[in-house]
Amino acid sequence: PGLPGVSGTIGVMHLIVVGLSHRTAPVEQREKAALTDSGARALLRAVVARPGISEAVTLSTCNRTEVYVRADDNASAEQAICEVIVDHTEISRHELDCARYAHRDERVTAHLLRVASSLDAMVVGESEIQGQVRVAFERAREEDTVGPVLDNLFRKALETGKRVRTETGIG
């Protein structure tokens, strides 16, 4: 459990992403969960203010709203993320609970690589997601909610997405 090389005196750290997307929610719910730039910034600040959460990035597009965090405990982090999403968007807790998904630890990496490579897009190969992932990462860096783990994860995801677009015919 946890991430290789991410342990020490503070204990094992975990990754979790909680979100909803075109795969799990109708457009009406996705619209309720969508975040403006200022809303995403406020959500980032709120989520890292929660105990046990040390890093966060939020990705909000027309097809998905996701919150990636590094946390001490996945279960309490998942609960905190859900509360913050409901507090900072127009989606109700019931709607979120019916449409959300959560990936933990290594599955977070696999999920983000699929998203950044446009393999999890409504139209596979669409080109906008790469820029949206970059904007989400830069926003979190500006808000100082990115630490070494999410920094490395998002840099690798952006590199992978670029390679997929340049070395395959996916686009």
Buried (B, 14 or more C-beta within 10 A) or exposed (E): EBBEEBEEEEEEBBBBBBBBBBEBBEEEBBBBBBBEEEBBBBBBBBBBEBEBBBBBBBBBBEBBBBBBBBBBBBEBBBEBBBBBBBEBBEBEEEBBEEBBBBBBBEEBBEBBBBBBBBBBBBEEBEEEBBEBBBBBBEBBBEBEBBBEBBBEBBEBBBEBBBEBBEEEEBE
